[in-house]
């Protein structure tokens, strides 16, 4: 029963990634694109944890999601600093 719920939630989050992907590609400003990419990263973290529940290996997938969250955060900071120095923001 719970496996179906977790699978449905993961699929729903995958569908919610599509509007963010559209905003990341078509976004009128760089800030819109950066926020959309951050939202995609956050949704990916939740999907990873839900996959951990599905495969009954939550601890392993939480470790993977923590590393992914750090990479997402560092890349957002690096992009923000780059665009600030370039003068686009």
Buried (B, 14 or more C-beta within 10 A) or exposed (E): EEEEEBBEBBEEBEEBBEEBBEBBEEBEEBEEBBBBBBBBBBBBBBBBBBBBBBEEEBEEBBEBBEEBBEEBEEBBEEBBEEBEEEEEB
